[in-house]
Each structure stands twice: as C-alpha cells, then as structure tokens.
Amino acid sequence: MENSLSGALSAEQLELLTKLTGSLSKEQQVWVSGYLAGLSERNGEQISQQVEIATTSAQSALTILYGSRTGNGERLAKKAKILAEAQGLNVVLKNMETYRTRDLQAEKNLLVIVSTHGEGVPPFSAQELHGFIFGKRAPKLEGVNFAVLALGDSSYFQFCKTGRDFDEQLEKLGAKRLVPVLTCDLDFEQPADEWIKSTLNSFGGELVNGSQGSTANQVTASNEINTETPKYSKKNPFKAPVYEKITLHGKPSERQTLHLELATEDQGLTYEPGDSAGVIPLNPPELINEVLKVTGLNGKDELEINGVKTTLYDCLRRNFELSKITTDVVSRYLVFAPNAKLQKLIDNPVKFKEYLYGRDIVDLFQDFPAKVTSAELSKLLRPIQPRSYSISSSPLACPGELHLTVSVVNYEQSGRAKRGACSSYLSEVAVENEHIPIFIESNPNFRLPKNEETPIVMIGAGTGIAPYRAFVQHRELSEKRGKSWLFFGNRNFETEFLYQAEWQNFLKSGALTKMNVAFSRDGSKKEYVQDRLIENSKELFRWLQEGAHFYICGDMNKMAGDVQKALVKIIEQEGDLNNESAQEYVTNMQKEKRLQLDVY
C-alpha cells in the first residue's frame, strides 16, 4: 500500500496520511473513504458553496433566499434579483442548499422563495434550513425584515406547507413580516410577479439604495442560474409530430405501457437526460358526456374563457380538470351548493382524503347533487394541468426526437370505468398527422455525473425505468464511460419487462455493466428492487465507496422510501456503522449530489 502511494504523494503527504488513517475509527475510515470519492468527482469544478460571498454591505443588503426542486423557485428568485437591482437595491442571491445556517442571524432583509414537494415535504435543498429554524439552535431574529413567497400544488392537503412553515417560524423567532405570505398554485407566474414587485417596494424603505454590492456578489449571483427563458412552455407548448407509438406490454398483461417517439426538429426544444416533458392533455369525450349528463347542461352553451368565445363542450375538452377533484374544487363547490354532509366530510381530514382518492367531478355531483349554470361550472373547475413524463431518450442518441414511456391508467370505482386524462389521450393519438403539445421541464437535480467515468447505480420500477434508458443511451456514446448498474422491477417477466431487448444489447455493448431485476407477481413470494439491492449489498457498497452516483425513480409514497431504507441498511451493514452514521452517510450523498431522486 505504501509503495503504491509513494509515487502519488510526497514524503510529507504520505506521513500525514499515515498518521491520519492510523488515528481513525472504523466508522471514520468509511466516512472519509466515501467523502474522498465524492470529492474527486467534483475536483476542478467551480462550486458556488466554496465561494465566500463578500459581506461588507450585509447590513443594508436584501438577501433573496430560495429553496427549489424543479427550478421554478430558482427562476423566480433570479427574476426578483433583476427587478430589485433595477430599483437600485443592493441584492445578494443565495441557495438554501449551500446557505450557512449561522448566517441567518446576520441577515437584515430576507425575501424567501420556497416550494413544497408533494404532501408538505420541503425540497431537499431547503431541508437543513427548515430543520434549523425549528430546532433548539435557532437564533432570535429581532431586527430582521422578511417576506415569504410559497410555491405548491393545491391538489395536496398540505398546500404550500413549507412556505407557510418559514413564514410562521421566522415571525416566532422575532423577525418582522413586511407583507403576508403568498401561496401560489401551479399557475403561479402572474400572482408571483405582481407580489414580487409590490414586496420589493415594501423592502425599498428598509434598504440603502444605490449600492450594488461587491463585484464578487454580482458574479456569483449572475453565474448561479441560467436566466434564459424557454421558447416553449405550459402556455406556449410545442406541437410535436408523432413518429411512432408502440405497446411495450405483452398481450396477456392486464395493463398497458406505451412507448411514444415524437419529433423535436425545432431548435427551441432542447433537453438533457433526466429532464421531463410536460404534456397538455385533452379530456376524453366519454367523461365530458358524463359531466353534461350529471349536471343537465348543454354542451353547446356559449362561454367566454380568457377573452375567447367557445362552447361548454370545448371548454370541458381543453380547459378544465375533470378526471380528479381537489380540496380547492370541493371548497368552491360548497359555496355554490351548501351541504351539511359534505361539510362534515371536509371537517374530517382523514375521511376527506380517502374520499378524494380516485374520484372525479362526476362523482362529486352524483354524491352531493347540485344545480349549476355553465358559467358557474367553469368557475368551479380547476384549469387543466400538464402531466409530466420522464424523457426516455438521449438527445445525442436520438437527435431531433423525444421519447416517452407512459403507463395507461384505467380503473373502476363505484361502478364507473375511469381513465387517466393524459395517458388515455396519448393512448388514442394516431401516428399519422397527429401532434402532441409538449414543453420541457428541466430537472437539474437528476443528472448524469459530469465526470463520465463515475460509476452510476440506477433503481426504477415500472415506468421509473424511463430516464435510465436516456442515461444509458447517452453513456453508450461516451469515450470514457464509467460502470453502470441497473435495478428494475415490475409485475411480470414475460409481459412487463420494459425494453428488455434494448437492455440485453446494452449489456453486450458494455454501455450497461450489470442489471438485476425483480418481478413481484411471478413467484409465490413478492420480491422488489430493494430485495435485489440487499442481495448485492457487498458489491453495491464497494461501488458507493468508489464514488458511484445512486439514482431512484418511481413512486414516492412506497418504492422510493423502501429503496432508501435498503440503502441505509446496506451502508450500516457493509460499512460496520450504527444507524445514525449510516443515515449521515446517505445525507452526505445527497448533499454531494451523489444520491438523486425523481419521484412522483
């Protein structure tokens, strides 16, 4: 060992290393090994957290602090910075992920922009700071002025919880709220823009105008975020021609998964492996007819939506959510049709959540009948939202194309056959002369390592395999590709082994090093991807110690949690660590971007 290091290290460095390793416990040795592996991945890169932001003007600066998962909060924070600088304010932009919690007490003016992931969960970038302000070490914040912009999805019970948590706790710690918290739903652009402009005016009286801060501040902030506005968006989607549509399941399967290949010849639609595509769906005619029947309305009734005259039928087809109901829809429904039974249901969160699951607007009218006009119905319903699908192709391997892997949702509830709005729409599109409205949803937190030689471990179930097809396609074209290991799970080997022939070809070419599969319905005992991880724990831990990046894609509520528990167990067992140290190892992987999740 000493001879092999003597050529790489000086005598002094070797002596220091020998002394250090000899003094470490087994747990410390494991931690240092993983740390060095992750450090080598980042060596030579410019990392924002290593740049100390000058604090000479901190007393008068406005700090814009953001915690974002998909990039929406990040973009709003950048926009707020540009607007603030245009007013002559001294602004510092900071990411919660790299923010030093001890700096919080030194802030004077704080604009917080933070999203909520799923049912009340802070995005990973905000977790440490969120925990800190609720912990024993949280400082008193008298003298700090603040405002909070919260992003979320009102279809969840814990709508904008992370933002509301920050707003309430900062005030409890003594900070002064300048304006009420703004809770933004999925259509956040306009209300967020208006709030930012008015809020900056509120901060303006608290700040020293004219000073723009140090050059270091400006360079760090301007380089931190890509400020380019995408050419295509939810409001302006690209209409992608359909090249091909293939059913991936074998015939005996009761389920259906589609492979769609779309043309993206327009140069304004670019993506990277790990990104998702937002698809704007159309509601199925069968569901529209059910809505008209249960409400007694006429589809030919004329309406004006966003200044455009149209018919009720066309509105129900294109503009509104019909296939699911959410808390905000039911709340508005009660305004139109007060109902003691429905109010009692809403007042019981557990039963109300159970009721909402799988039900649509037809169920609501059937269960709690009410008479509404076409105009009232349009005000009651939620705007139709895009559905996100992980892109299953690499732009290098498939130039001018974008591939999607879509599970078609069909189920029966309360005697009614129901279908997923977007998946059923995609299942019915024709290949000839068909165009699907899409836009790219960037996912900077689910990326291949910048060093192509870094090993990767990919875990996915069902359509969670989609981004890994893009990863392996991309790596196959790399000159110096690292090892790659895929764990895939589904129900049946014969009918639901998605892209089986492609994986076999990747294994033959060496683009994919290893693959382990689990099919839960094939044997007498159900087996899942986490079981395959445990079975390969020794080799998997060696990969982690070599700096491998670990990816999880799939169901957030069950699969992702089970895989993370298995990961902790493997590190605990193979690293000879206690549970707390193994949990810390996993947390450090996330901080180093070596553990990345794309869950839904």
C-alpha positions in Angstrom: 0.0 0.0 0.0 2.8 2.4 1.0 4.7 1.7 -2.2 1.7 2.3 -4.4 1.1 5.7 -2.7 4.7 6.9 -2.7 4.6 7.9 -6.4 1.4 9.8 -6.0 2.2 11.6 -2.7 5.2 13.5 -1.4 7.0 12.1 1.7 5.4 14.7 3.9 1.9 14.0 2.5 2.4 10.3 2.9 3.5 10.8 6.6 0.4 12.9 7.2 -1.9 10.4 5.6 -0.4 7.5 7.6 -0.9 9.4 10.8 -4.5 10.4 9.9 -5.6 6.9 8.9 -4.0 5.3 11.9 -6.0 7.5 14.2 -9.4 6.9 12.6 -12.0 4.6 13.9 -13.7 2.2 11.5 -16.7 4.5 11.1 -14.5 7.5 10.4 -12.5 5.5 7.8 -15.7 4.6 6.0 -16.9 8.2 6.1 -13.5 9.6 4.8 -13.4 7.0 2.0 -16.9 8.0 0.8 -16.0 11.7 1.2 -12.9 11.4 -0.9 -14.7 9.5 -3.6 -17.3 12.2 -3.8 -14.7 15.0 -3.6 -12.8 13.5 -6.6 -16.0 13.7 -8.7 -16.1 17.5 -8.0 -12.4 18.2 -8.3 -11.7 21.0 -10.6 -15.3 22.2 -10.9 -16.4 25.7 -9.8 -18.7 25.2 -6.8 -20.8 28.0 -5.6 -20.6 26.9 -1.9 -16.9 27.2 -2.0 -17.1 30.9 -3.0 -17.3 33.1 0.1 -19.8 35.9 -0.6 -18.4 39.3 0.5 -20.4 40.7 3.4 -19.1 44.3 3.5 -22.6 45.5 2.7 -24.6 42.8 4.6 -26.2 45.3 6.9 -28.1 47.0 4.1 -28.4 44.1 1.6 -31.6 42.3 0.6 -30.9 38.6 0.6 -33.1 36.6 -1.7 -33.0 33.0 -0.4 -34.6 30.2 -2.4 -35.3 26.5 -2.0 -36.3 24.9 -5.2 -36.8 21.4 -6.6 -37.8 21.7 -10.2 -36.3 25.2 -10.8 -39.5 27.3 -10.6 -38.5 28.9 -7.3 -35.0 29.4 -8.6 -36.2 31.3 -11.7 -38.5 33.5 -9.6 -35.6 34.3 -7.3 -33.4 35.3 -10.2 -36.3 37.5 -11.6 -36.7 39.1 -8.2 -33.0 39.9 -8.1 -33.1 41.6 -11.5 -36.1 43.7 -10.5 -34.5 44.6 -7.2 -31.3 45.7 -8.9 -33.3 47.8 -11.4 -34.7 49.7 -8.3 -31.1 50.3 -7.2 -31.3 47.9 -4.3 -28.2 46.0 -3.0 -29.1 42.3 -3.5 -27.5 39.0 -2.7 -28.9 35.8 -4.1 -28.4 32.6 -2.1 -29.5 29.0 -2.5 -30.8 27.3 0.7 -28.8 24.2 -0.3 -25.5 26.0 0.3 -26.7 28.5 2.8 -24.8 28.6 6.1 -27.4 28.4 8.8 -25.2 30.5 11.1 -25.6 33.4 8.7 -29.4 33.7 9.3 -28.9 35.9 12.4 -26.8 38.4 10.5 -29.5 39.0 7.8 -31.4 42.2 7.9 -33.7 41.9 5.0 -34.8 38.5 3.8 -37.0 37.5 0.8 -37.7 33.8 1.0 -39.0 31.8 -2.1 -39.5 28.2 -1.4 -41.6 25.3 -2.8 -43.3 22.3 -1.2 -42.8 18.8 -2.6 -45.8 16.5 -2.5 -47.7 16.3 0.8 -46.0 19.0 2.8 -42.3 17.9 2.3 -39.6 20.6 1.9 -37.4 20.2 -1.2 -34.1 18.7 -0.3 -32.3 22.0 -0.8 -34.5 23.5 2.0 -34.5 20.6 4.5 -31.4 21.7 6.5 -32.5 25.3 6.9 -36.1 24.2 7.6 -35.0 21.9 10.3 -32.6 24.5 11.7 -35.3 27.2 12.3 -37.4 24.7 14.1 -34.5 23.4 16.2 -33.0 24.3 19.6 -30.2 26.3 17.9 -32.5 28.6 16.1 -31.5 32.2 16.9 -33.5 35.2 17.8 -34.2 37.3 14.7 -35.2 40.6 16.1 -34.2 43.3 13.6 -34.8 41.0 10.6 -37.4 42.1 8.0 -38.8 39.2 5.9 -41.4 38.2 3.3 -42.2 34.7 2.0 -43.4 33.5 -1.4 -44.6 29.9 -1.2 -45.0 27.6 -4.2 -47.1 24.5 -4.2 -50.0 22.4 -5.6 -53.5 22.9 -4.1 -54.4 19.3 -5.0 -52.4 18.3 -1.9 -53.8 18.7 1.6 -50.6 20.3 2.8 -50.7 23.1 0.2 -47.6 25.3 0.4 -46.8 23.9 3.8 -43.0 24.6 3.6 -43.5 28.2 2.7 -46.1 28.7 5.4 -43.7 27.0 7.9 -41.0 29.5 7.1 -43.4 32.4 7.3 -44.8 31.4 10.7 -41.5 30.3 12.3 -39.5 33.4 11.2 -42.1 35.5 12.9 -41.9 33.3 16.1 -38.2 33.9 16.1 -38.7 37.6 16.3 -38.4 38.7 12.6 -40.8 41.3 11.2 -43.1 40.3 8.4 -43.4 43.1 5.9 -46.2 41.6 3.8 -48.4 38.5 4.1 -47.1 35.2 2.7 -48.2 34.5 -0.9 -49.3 30.9 -1.5 -49.0 30.1 -5.2 -50.7 27.2 -7.1 -49.5 25.6 -10.3 -50.4 28.7 -12.3 -48.0 30.9 -10.3 -46.4 33.2 -12.8 -48.8 36.2 -12.8 -49.5 36.3 -9.0 -45.9 35.7 -8.2 -44.7 38.5 -10.5 -47.2 41.0 -9.0 -46.3 40.0 -5.4 -42.5 40.3 -6.0 -42.9 43.8 -7.5 -45.1 45.1 -4.6 -42.9 43.3 -2.0 -39.7 44.9 -3.3 -41.4 48.3 -2.8 -42.0 47.3 0.8 -38.3 46.4 1.3 -37.2 49.5 -0.5 -37.9 51.7 2.5 -35.7 49.4 4.6 -32.7 49.3 2.3 -29.9 51.7 1.4 -30.3 52.5 -2.3 -27.6 53.0 -4.9 -25.0 50.5 -3.7 -24.9 47.3 -5.9 -22.6 45.3 -3.6 -19.2 43.9 -4.4 -18.1 42.5 -7.8 -17.9 39.1 -6.2 -21.5 39.3 -5.3 -22.6 40.2 -8.8 -20.5 37.5 -10.5 -21.6 34.7 -8.1 -25.3 35.7 -8.5 -25.3 36.1 -12.2 -23.5 32.8 -12.8 -25.6 30.8 -10.4 -28.7 30.4 -12.6 -29.4 30.1 -16.2 -31.7 33.1 -16.9 -32.7 32.1 -20.4 -36.5 31.9 -20.8 -37.5 28.7 -22.6 -39.1 29.2 -26.0 -41.8 26.7 -25.3 -43.8 26.5 -22.0 -47.0 25.4 -20.5 -48.7 28.5 -22.0 -46.9 28.1 -25.3 -46.3 24.3 -25.9 -44.5 22.9 -29.0 -46.8 20.7 -31.1 -44.7 17.7 -31.6 -45.4 15.4 -34.6 -45.8 11.7 -33.6 -43.2 9.4 -35.2 -44.2 6.1 -33.6 -46.4 4.6 -30.9 -45.6 1.1 -29.5 -47.2 -1.0 -26.8 -44.5 -2.4 -24.6 -46.5 -5.0 -22.7 -47.1 -8.5 -23.9 -50.7 -9.5 -24.8 -51.6 -11.4 -21.6 -50.9 -8.3 -19.5 -53.9 -6.6 -18.0 -52.0 -3.3 -18.0 -50.7 -1.1 -20.9 -47.5 0.9 -21.2 -46.8 2.9 -24.3 -43.6 4.0 -26.0 -44.0 7.2 -27.9 -41.5 8.8 -30.3 -42.1 12.5 -31.0 -40.3 14.8 -33.5 -38.5 17.8 -32.0 -36.9 19.3 -35.1 -37.5 22.8 -33.8 -34.2 24.0 -32.2 -36.1 25.8 -29.5 -37.0 22.5 -27.8 -33.8 21.1 -26.2 -33.4 18.7 -23.3 -30.9 16.7 -21.3 -31.1 13.2 -19.9 -33.0 13.4 -16.6 -35.4 16.1 -17.8 -39.2 15.6 -18.1 -41.7 16.5 -20.8 -44.9 18.3 -19.8 -47.8 17.1 -21.9 -51.0 19.1 -22.3 -53.9 16.6 -22.3 -57.4 16.6 -23.7 -60.2 15.2 -21.6 -61.9 12.0 -23.1 -65.3 12.5 -24.8 -66.9 9.8 -22.6 -66.1 11.8 -19.4 -67.3 15.0 -20.9 -70.6 13.4 -21.8 -70.9 12.1 -18.2 -70.3 15.6 -16.9 -73.0 17.1 -19.1 -75.4 14.3 -18.1 -75.0 14.6 -14.4 -75.2 18.5 -14.5 -78.0 18.6 -17.0 -76.1 21.2 -19.0 -75.9 21.6 -22.8 -72.5 21.2 -24.4 -73.5 23.8 -27.0 -73.8 26.6 -24.3 -71.6 29.5 -25.2 -68.9 30.7 -22.8 -66.1 33.2 -22.8 -62.8 31.9 -21.4 -59.8 34.2 -21.2 -61.5 36.6 -23.7 -62.3 33.9 -26.2 -65.8 32.8 -27.0 -66.3 29.0 -27.2 -68.8 26.2 -26.2 -69.1 24.5 -22.9 -68.2 21.1 -24.6 -64.9 22.6 -26.0 -64.1 24.1 -22.5 -64.6 20.7 -20.9 -62.4 19.1 -23.5 -59.5 21.6 -23.4 -59.6 23.9 -20.4 -60.6 22.1 -17.2 -59.7 19.3 -14.9 -62.4 16.6 -14.9 -60.7 13.4 -14.0 -59.8 14.3 -10.4 -61.2 16.6 -7.8 -59.1 18.5 -5.2 -59.7 20.4 -2.0 -60.0 23.7 -3.7 -62.6 22.4 -6.1 -64.7 21.0 -3.3 -64.4 24.2 -1.3 -65.8 26.2 -4.2 -68.5 23.6 -4.7 -69.7 24.2 -1.2 -70.1 27.9 -2.0 -72.4 27.1 -4.9 -74.2 24.3 -3.1 -74.0 24.3 0.7 -74.3 20.7 2.0 -74.1 19.7 5.6 -73.0 16.1 4.8 -70.2 17.4 2.5 -69.1 20.0 5.1 -68.9 17.2 7.7 -66.7 15.2 5.4 -64.4 18.1 4.8 -64.1 18.6 8.5 -62.6 15.1 8.9 -59.2 15.3 7.0 -58.6 11.5 7.1 -62.0 10.6 5.6 -61.9 13.5 3.2 -58.6 12.5 1.8 -59.9 8.9 1.4 -62.9 10.3 -0.4 -60.9 12.3 -2.9 -58.7 9.5 -3.9 -59.7 8.3 -7.4 -62.9 10.3 -7.6 -63.7 12.8 -10.3 -66.1 15.7 -10.8 -68.9 13.4 -11.9 -68.7 11.6 -8.5 -68.9 14.9 -6.7 -72.2 15.8 -8.5 -73.6 12.3 -8.0 -72.7 12.1 -4.3 -73.8 15.7 -3.4 -76.3 16.8 -6.2 -76.5 20.5 -7.0 -77.7 22.7 -9.9 -75.2 24.9 -11.5 -75.1 27.0 -14.7 -72.4 26.6 -17.4 -70.7 29.8 -16.1 -70.8 28.6 -12.5 -69.3 25.2 -13.6 -66.5 27.0 -15.4 -65.7 28.9 -12.2 -65.9 25.8 -10.1 -63.4 23.7 -12.1 -59.7 23.8 -11.9 -57.6 24.7 -15.0 -56.3 21.6 -16.7 -52.7 20.9 -15.8 -49.9 19.3 -17.8 -48.8 15.8 -16.9 -45.1 15.2 -16.5 -43.3 12.2 -18.0 -39.6 11.4 -17.7 -38.0 11.6 -21.1 -36.7 8.1 -22.1 -34.3 9.2 -24.8 -30.9 10.9 -25.1 -30.7 13.9 -27.5 -27.3 12.5 -28.6 -28.5 9.1 -29.4 -31.9 10.3 -30.9 -31.2 13.7 -32.4 -34.4 15.6 -33.3 -36.5 13.2 -31.3 -38.0 12.9 -27.8 -39.3 9.5 -26.4 -41.8 9.0 -23.7 -42.7 5.9 -21.6 -46.4 6.2 -20.5 -48.4 3.9 -18.2 -52.0 4.0 -19.3 -54.3 4.5 -16.3 -57.6 2.5 -16.3 -59.6 1.5 -13.2 -63.1 1.1 -11.9 -64.6 2.8 -8.9 -68.2 2.9 -7.6 -69.4 1.1 -10.7 -67.8 3.5 -13.1 -64.9 2.9 -15.5 -62.3 5.6 -15.2 -59.3 6.6 -17.2 -56.3 8.8 -16.7 -56.8 12.0 -18.6 -53.4 12.3 -20.2 -52.5 8.6 -20.6 -55.8 7.8 -22.2 -55.3 10.8 -24.5 -51.9 9.6 -25.5 -53.1 6.0 -26.0 -55.6 7.2 -28.6 -53.4 9.5 -30.6 -52.8 8.4 -34.2 -49.3 8.3 -35.7 -50.3 9.9 -38.9 -50.8 13.7 -38.9 -51.0 13.8 -35.1 -49.3 16.5 -32.9 -48.9 16.4 -29.2 -48.5 19.7 -27.3 -45.4 19.4 -25.1 -42.7 21.5 -23.3 -39.5 20.7 -21.4 -39.4 20.6 -17.6 -35.8 20.9 -16.7 -34.7 18.6 -13.8 -31.3 19.8 -12.6 -31.4 17.6 -9.6 -31.5 14.4 -11.7 -28.4 14.5 -13.9 -25.6 12.2 -15.0 -22.2 12.9 -13.3 -20.2 15.5 -15.1 -17.3 13.0 -15.0 -18.3 10.3 -17.5 -16.1 7.8 -15.8 -18.0 8.0 -12.5 -20.0 4.7 -11.7 -23.8 5.0 -11.6 -26.4 2.9 -9.9 -30.0 3.2 -11.2 -33.1 2.0 -9.4 -36.5 2.1 -11.1 -39.8 0.3 -11.1 -42.4 0.3 -13.9 -42.1 3.5 -16.0 -39.5 4.7 -13.5 -37.1 3.0 -15.9 -37.6 5.8 -18.5 -34.8 8.2 -17.5 -32.3 5.3 -17.3 -32.9 4.4 -20.9 -31.8 8.0 -21.6 -28.8 7.7 -19.3 -27.5 4.5 -20.9 -28.1 5.7 -24.4 -26.1 8.8 -23.5 -23.3 6.9 -21.9 -23.0 4.5 -24.8 -21.7 7.4 -26.9 -19.2 8.5 -24.2 -15.5 7.9 -25.0 -14.6 7.1 -21.4 -17.8 5.8 -19.8 -17.8 4.5 -16.2 -19.6 1.4 -14.8 -23.4 1.4 -14.8 -25.7 -0.9 -12.8 -29.5 -1.1 -13.3 -32.0 -2.5 -10.9 -35.5 -2.8 -12.4 -38.8 -4.0 -11.0 -42.2 -4.7 -12.4 -45.0 -7.3 -12.0 -44.3 -10.0 -14.6 -41.2 -11.0 -16.5 -42.9 -12.2 -19.7 -45.3 -9.3 -20.2 -43.8 -6.3 -18.3 -40.0 -6.4 -18.8 -39.9 -2.9 -20.4 -37.3 -2.5 -23.2 -35.9 -6.0 -22.5 -34.1 -6.4 -25.9 -32.5 -3.0 -25.6 -31.1 -3.8 -22.1 -29.6 -7.0 -23.4 -28.0 -5.1 -26.2 -26.6 -2.5 -23.8 -25.1 -5.3 -21.7 -23.5 -6.8 -24.8 -22.0 -3.5 -25.9 -20.8 -2.7 -22.4 -22.9 0.5 -22.1 -24.6 -1.3 -19.2 -22.3 -3.2 -16.9 -24.8 -5.0 -14.7 -28.6 -5.5 -14.4 -30.7 -7.1 -11.7 -34.5 -7.5 -12.0 -37.4 -8.2 -9.6 -40.9 -9.3 -10.8 -43.2 -9.2 -7.9 -46.1 -11.4 -9.3 -44.0 -14.2 -10.8 -43.3 -16.2 -7.7 -45.0 -17.3 -4.5 -43.2 -14.6 -2.6 -43.3 -11.0 -3.8 -39.9 -9.6 -4.5 -39.0 -6.0 -5.2 -36.0 -3.9 -6.3 -34.9 -3.3 -2.7 -34.6 -7.0 -2.2 -32.1 -7.2 -5.1 -30.2 -4.3 -3.5 -29.8 -6.2 -0.3 -28.8 -9.4 -2.1 -25.9 -7.4 -3.7 -25.0 -5.4 -0.7 -21.3 -6.1 -0.6 -20.6 -5.2 -4.2 -23.0 -2.2 -4.1 -21.2 -0.8 -1.1 -17.9 -1.1 -3.0 -19.4 1.0 -5.8 -20.5 3.6 -3.3 -17.1 3.8 -1.8 -15.7 4.3 -5.3 -17.9 7.4 -5.6 -20.9 5.9 -7.5 -23.9 8.1 -8.0 -27.2 6.5 -6.9 -30.5 7.3 -8.6 -34.1 6.4 -7.6 -37.0 6.9 -9.9 -40.6 5.9 -9.3 -43.4 6.0 -6.7 -42.7 8.5 -3.9 -45.0 7.0 -1.3 -43.8 3.4 -1.3 -41.0 2.4 -3.6 -38.6 5.3 -3.1 -38.9 5.1 0.7 -38.3 1.3 0.7 -35.2 1.8 -1.5 -33.8 4.5 0.8 -34.3 2.2 3.8 -32.5 -0.6 2.0 -29.6 1.8 1.1 -29.2 2.8 4.8 -29.3 -0.9 5.8 -26.6 -1.8 3.3 -24.3 1.1 4.4 -24.9 0.2 8.0 -24.2 -3.5 7.5 -21.3 -3.3 5.0 -19.7 -0.2 6.5 -20.0 -1.6 10.0 -21.7 1.6 11.1 -24.5 2.3 13.5 -27.8 3.5 12.1 -27.2 7.2 12.8 -23.8 7.1 11.0 -25.4 5.3 8.0 -28.1 7.9 7.8 -25.5 10.6 7.9 -23.6 8.8 5.1 -26.8 8.9 2.9 -27.4 12.6 3.8 -23.9 13.5 2.7 -24.5 11.6 -0.6 -27.5 13.9 -1.2 -25.5 17.0 -0.4 -22.8 15.9 -2.8 -25.4 15.2 -5.5 -24.4 11.5 -5.4 -28.0 10.5 -4.4 -30.6 11.9 -6.7 -34.4 11.2 -6.8 -37.0 11.7 -9.4 -40.2 10.6 -7.6 -43.9 11.3 -8.0 
